Each structure stands twice: as structure tokens, then as C-alpha cells.
Amino acid sequence: QRPPLTRGLSPKVTGGEKMKEYNKENIPLAKTLRRNMTPWERKLWYEFLRSYPIRFQRQKAIGNYIVDFYCAKAGLVIELDGGGHYTPEQAKKDNLRTKDLESMKLTVVRICNLDIDRNFLGVCEHIDLTVKNLSLSHAVRMTAPSSEGALGAAAPVR
């Protein structure tokens, strides 16, 4: 049985979005995980996400999970997968976790640790494009009552 979900210490609103519900019991573990990041998490955080122009958080409690990286503005979760994620049992757990997070209106991007090692620039470009696409679609949903003018196009002259 899953522990009950609670709001954060302050149910503040950020960027037009309510703070995601989370299990308070996960906070001590999240803090420990932040102090003990894997080499791949450390590289992605310190060489890219930490200074990214849109805020990311690391080892963020969301629902009953602790996600590797989270961008609230884009509704994006980034999960780094090492070798242990490719066993049938772990793949099943990861699939359930992804579906649970997607049910919270989040987009989940899974990245293999080998890609961090072998194609770091490509990983960063993929994350950047994903954030920009999600942020744009989110801004359109938030600001445009219809498809007309959603991208700031001028009204046709008659």
C-alpha cells in the first residue's frame, strides 16, 4: 500500500502551475540522493542542467517517486538509466513509474548512461529541444483561448 500523498510545506503556485503532490516520507532519501549522485547525474547536472535558463531540480519528490531531474515549467521529468534498468523486472517497474508520472501530466524522458558518456552534446540538445517544445505548448495552452493567435500571429487584414 502506498503512503498518502501530501502537498509540500507550502502549497505555492509557480509559473501558473500548482506544486505537484509528493510523499513527505521521500524527502530525507531525496536529500541523500542529491548528496550522492551517480557520475552520470553529476555530469548532466553540473555541466548542463544546473545553469540551464529554465530551472531544473534534481532528485525531486513527485507523487510516490523521486525523479532524477524535474523542470516544472515544462512539466518534464528526466530519468537516467544505468545497466540495472534493462532487466525485464526493472523495465516493468520503470514502465509503471513512467505511466504514473504521465498520469500527473508530466512528460518523461529516459536517457541511458551510455549516452551521457558517448553523446553528451546530443543528450543536451535533445533535452533543450524537449524543454522548448513543452514550454511553448504549455504557454499556448495557458494563454490562448483558441488556436487563433496562439503563436502571436497578427490578425488578418481585411
N, C-alpha and C positions, 0 to 999 in steps of 0.2 A: 504494500500500500504506500502510495506517495504521500509525503508530508504536505500539509496545506500550503498554498501559495499566499504570500502576503505582499502588500505594497512595500516599497522601500521606506526608509525612515522618514522621508518627506515626499509626499506624492506630488512632486512638482511636474510642471509641463515644460518640455524642452522642444523647441523647434516645431510647435504645433502638435506634438505627439505626447501622449501620456507616457510616463515611465512604465516600462514593461514589468509585469509582476515577476517576483522571484521568491525562491525559498531561502529565508534568512539563515537557515542552518548551513547553507553552502558558502556563506561569506568567509569564515575562517579558512576553509580549504582554498577558496579563490585567492585570498591573500598569500597563502603559502605557495600556490602555483605561480603567482606573479614574481615571487622571490626566487623561484626555482624553474625558470623557463627552460625549455629544451633549446639546444643550439639553433634549431631552425626557427623557433618562435622568437628567440633573441635577435637573430639576424633580420627577420621581417620587421620586428618592432623597431629596433634601433637604426636600421638602415633605410626604412621606408615609412611605416605607419605612424611612428611617433611624431614625425614632422609633417605628415600629410595635412593639407589645408583644411580638410574636413575631419573633425575629431573622431578618433577611434579609441576604444577602451580595450584593455587586454584582460583575459581571464575574468569575464563578466558573467555574473549570475543572471540567468534568464530562465523563467519557469523553474523546472527542477534540474536544470543543467548549468554547467559552467562552460561557456563558449570561449574559444581561444581569442578571437578578436570580434569586436562589435562596433558598428557605425550606426548610431541611432538615426541620424539624418537620412541615411539611405535605406535603413531597415535591412542592413547587411550583416550576416554572420560569416566569418571566415574560420574554417576549421583546417588545421594542418594534420595530415595523416601520415604516420610512420608505418613501418612494416607490420606492426600488430593489427592494423586496421584492415588488413587484406585477408584475414582468416574468415571462413564462412560465418562463424558465430559473431565476430566483431562487425563484419559487414552488415549483418542483420540488425544489430544494435544501432549502428550508425544510420541505417536506413530509417529506423523508428525515430531516432533522435531528429533526423532531418525533417521527417514528416511532422513531428510535434512542433518544431521551430517554425516550419512553413505554415502550420495552422495558426500561429501567432502573427501572421502576415509578415514574416521575415523571409529574405532570400538567403539561402545557404550556399556558399562556395567552398568546396573541398579541394585542398591543394596537397599534393604528395610532397613529402620532404625531399625526395629526389629532385623535384622541380625547383625547389629552393636552392639546392646545390648546383644543379646543372643549367638552369634557365631563370636566374633570379630576375633579370631585367624583364623577361617575358611575363613572369608572375606579377611583377609590379605594374606592368602595362595592363594586364588583364584586370587586376583589382581596380586600377584607375578608371578604365572604361566602364566597368560594372558600377562603380560608385557614381560616375557621371550619368549613366543611363538611368539608374534607380533614382537618383536625386532629381533629375529632370522629370521623370514620370511622376514622382511624388509631388513636386512643385506644381505640375499641371493639374493633378487631382486636387490639390489644396486651393488653387487659385482660380481655376476656370470652371464656371458653372456648366459650360458646354464645350464642345470641340471648337466652336468658333472663337478665335482669338487665343486659343490655349497656348500657342507659342509666341504670342505677342505680335502676330501678323496684323498689319493695318487693315482696316475695313475697306472693302472695295469701293471705289469712287463711281458714282452713278451720274 
